[in-house]
């Protein structure tokens, strides 16, 4: 990543656009022509969003095609042109509704809403469903990210078991794990990967909003170069690379900082563009909005102003992590290799498993 081109901010509209598109179609000159026999996914943008009331909105862009068919549950529910948006109603309730976007030429996409709706979490998301810079897509249903799991209900746990969650990486400190122990699906392996591990990072209470933001920036730098952070994220990446069955979940308390860097590092390693990585990171502000507002509304105004930077995710925070990568390692690839022990073969295998098209 080039620090000169670091993303500074994203408006709400830009955030939505970045989450939708990931990246505009790369030019043939930039990436070369695909082999004639290679399957090509023509979609440059596609999302599935579950709406209130159980309807779903499917939106896509597939330049170069004449039409796209939308299928779910083995039947066709909509058709459209190369670009379109449809809302599908009358579908039966299910753990997770998957849609196949089938172009008249090229390879289909298999997508669901990124948010996994559970009673005991607010920020449980699929890491996939994003387009890479070279036209691949990150497979969904393999890697998940979340906030704390101690409030999961029995119904939530049964749902996660049906969704295939097999390994849970707990990025929290010992005090967090003790006061709010994880509930994990039956048969799942719980792995402690403590990013902060008694370092004192994020534990001192700031006295002003500026001090709070500075603390968050410094904490995000630590998540790249701190010894305990490197060890924790090495454990997570090893787990994602070695377990070919996947069903991997990593989480912290709010699912936004330690979890945010874990997912940002994964998406960047897979070749997802910087703007999309930032949009995914900032989406925690949307998913956690009600929970954060509930916390701030019970605090005096002056105290709420100090707390808000701690509850937010901001471009400056994630940019601090990427800046630390540049300053400590020189490149993101070197960070993967030296900081997390991900060699070229492991990265190639991870891409082979997690990318489609």
N, C-alpha and C positions, 0 to 999 in steps of 0.2 A: 504494500500500500504506500502510496506517495503522500506524505504529510501535507504537501502543498494543496492537494485536492480534497482534504478532509471535509466531510459534511459538517456544516456549522449548524443548520437548523432545518426543520421540515415543518411547513404549515400543515394544518389538518387535511387540506385537499391534497397536498403533496404526499403526505403520509399514506392516504388512501390510495393514491395513484401508484406509489412505490410498492405497496403491498400487493396491488393488483398486477402490475406489470413485471416487477423485478428488473427488467431491462428491455430496451427496445431491441428489435432483431439485429444481431451482428451482421455486418456486411460480409459478403463472400471474400472480398479483398483482405479483410482483417483476419478471418478465421479459415479461409480456404473453402473449397466446395466439398460437401460430404461425398463419401463413396456412393456410387449409384445404388448399391445393394444395401446400404446402411439404413436402418429405420430412422426416419426424421420426424420429430414432433413439430408440427407447423405452428403451434400456439406460442405467441409471444406474451400472452397474458391470459390468465384464467383464475377464477375464484368461485368457491361455493360458500354461501352464507345462509345459515339457518336464521329465520326470522321468528318473531313472536307469533304464536299461534300454530307453529309447525310447518309453515311454508318455507321454501328454499329459493334463493335467487342465485342463478348461475350466470356468470358473465365471462365473456371470452373475446379474444382477438386471434385470428388465425389467417394472417395475410397469405395470399396465394392459393387459398382454397375457395371453393364455390359454395360450400355449405357445411354445416355441422349438425350432427344429430346428438341429442341429449338422452341418455338412457340411465335408468336406475331400477334395481330389482328385477332385471331381466326384461324390461319393457321400455319402449320409446315414450318419453314424456314431452318432448319438445324438439323442434327443428328450427334452424336459423341460418343466416348467411355467414360470411367470413368473420363478421363482427356482430355480437349480439348480447342481449341480456334478457333472460326469461325468469319468471317467478312460477314455481311449480307448487301446486296445492293438492290436498287430498291424499297425501302419502301416509302410510301406516307408520306408527311410532316404532323406532328401532334404536339400538344403542348408538349407532352412528350411521348416518345416511351417506352412502357413496354414490357418486355419479360418474359415468363414463362419457367423456366428450369425444365423439367420434367424427373426425373430419372425412370429407370425401376423398382425400388423399393424404397419406402420411399416417403416423402412429397416433392412436387415441391417448387421452389423458385420463387417469383414474384419480379423482379428487373427492375430498369431503371438506366440511367446514373445519378450519384449523382449531377452533376452540372446542375442547371436550367439556361438556356441561355436566358438572357434578355438584352434589349438595354441599360438599365440604371444602371446595376450593373455588377460586374466582379467576385463576390465571394458569389453568392447565391447558397446554396447547401442543399441537403437533409441530415438530420442528420442520416438517417437509412442506411441499406444495409451492416451492419457489423455483424460479428459472435461473439457471447459471449463465455466465457470460458467453459460453460457447453453445448455448441452445439446449442443454440438458435440463431436466427437472429433478428436484430432490423428491425422492419417493416418500409418500405419506404412509403412516401406520407403522413406522419403524422406531423412531426416536421421539420422545416426548419431554417437555419441560413443564415445571409446575412451581406453585407456591407450596406452603407447608401442608403436610398430609395428615396431621393429627386429628382433624375434624372430619375425615372421610367417614361416611356412614357405611353400614353393612351393604347397602344397595350400591354405593359407590365402589366398594371393594369388589363386589361381584361383577360389576360392569368392567372394571379394569382387568379383571381376570379374563373375562370374555374377549376384551380387546387385545389380550396377549402380553400384558406388561409382566416381564419376567425378572428384570433386574432394576433395583432402585438405588441410585447414587445420592446419598444425603450429604449435601455440601455445607451443612450447618456446623456451628461450634458445639462443644460438649454441653454448655449451659442451655442452648436451644434444644438440643436433643433430649436432655434430661427433663426440662420443663414441658416439652411438647413432643413426646415420642411419636415417631411415625406409625401410621397404620398402613400396612402394605397388603396387596392381594395374596391370597393363599398360594403357597408354593413359590412366591417371588423371593429373590435373594436381596437382602438389604446390605448395602456396602457404604461404610463411612468414608467420605472423601472430604475431610474438613479443610476448607480453603484458608481459613484464618487461624485455626488451631492455637488459640491462646496468645496471639500476637498483639492484641489490644486494638487492632484496626477496626474502625467503625464502632468502638465501644465507648468513647468519651463523648459527653454531651456538649455540642457547640453552644456558643453564647449569642450568635447572630446568624442571620441568613447567609451572609458572605462566608462566615466560618464554616457553616454547615455544607455549603457547596464546595468549599476548598477541601473539606474532609472527604467528601464523596469522590472528588477528583483524585485525591491521593490514594484513597482506597482502591479505586479502579486501576491505578498504576500498580499497586501492590498485587492485584490479582493476576498480573502478567509476570512480574519478576520476583515476587516474594517466594521464599523457599517452600513454605507450606502450600502456597497456591499452585506452584509448579507441580508439586507432588500430587495434590488433589486432582488437578486437571489431567495429569498423566494417567492416573487411575481411571478417570472417566473415559479418556480416549482409548486406553487399552481395552476397556470393557466394550466400547462400541465396536472396536476393530476385531476383537477376538470372538465375540458372541455372534456367530453368523445367523442365529435365529432372531436376533434383535429383541424388540420389545423392551427397549431401554428407556428409563426415566431418570432425569436428574433434576434436583430441586433444592431450594433453600427455604427461607421463611416467607418472603414476599414474591419469590420467583422472578426477580427483576435485576439484581446486581450480580451476585455470584452465578446465578442461573443465567442471567443475561449475557455475561461474558462467555460462559460455556457454550451457549448457542451461537453467539456471534463468531466465536472461534471455529465452531463446526461448520457453519454456513460459509465462512470465508475460506476454510480449507477445501470445501467442495466447489468453490468457484462462483458463489453467489455474489453479485455486485455490491459494492459498498453502500449504495443508496438503499438497496433492499435490506441489507443487514441492519442498517440504522433504523429503517421503518419497523422491522420486526422487533428490535430492541425497544423503540419508543411506544409500541403497541401496549406495553404494560401499563402505561398511563391511562389508556382507554379501559382495559379490562379491570384495573384496580381502582377506577375512579370512585365508585360508590363506597368501597371499603376505606379508601383514603379520606374521602369527604366525611365519613362517619367519625374517623379519628380526629380530624382537624376541627370538626364542629363542637367537640367537647373540650376544646382547649381555649384559654384566653387568647385574644388576637395576637399579642406579642409572641407568645409561646408557639402558636400555630405557624407564624411566619418563619420561626426557626426550624420547626419540624418539617415544613413542606419540602424543602430541598432534599431531606432525608427520605421522604416518601416518593418523590418523583424519580423518573429516569429522564435524563437530559442529554442532548448531543455532546455537551462538554464532558460528560462522564465516560461515555463509550470512546469518544475521541482521545481521551487521556490514556485509555488502554492501548489503543492503536499507536499513539505517540510513543508509549513505553516500549512497544514492540520494535518500532523503528530505532529508538535510541539504544536499547539494550541488545538487540539482535540484528539490526540492519534490514531485515526483511521478515515477512510473515512466514515464509517457508523455513527460514533458519530458526524462527521461534518454534515451529512445529518440531523440527528435527532436534534441536539442542535443548529447548525448554520442556517439551512434552515427549520427546523420544519417538516421534512419529517419523519413520524413515520413508523413503520413496516407495518402497514395496507396500508398506502398510497403507500409505495414502492412496496408492493406486487401487488396492483391494477395497478400501473404504468407498472410493468413488464408484468402483464397479458394482458394489452392493447397493449403494444408496442413490445412485443417479440412474434415470431412465432416459431413453432416447439417444 
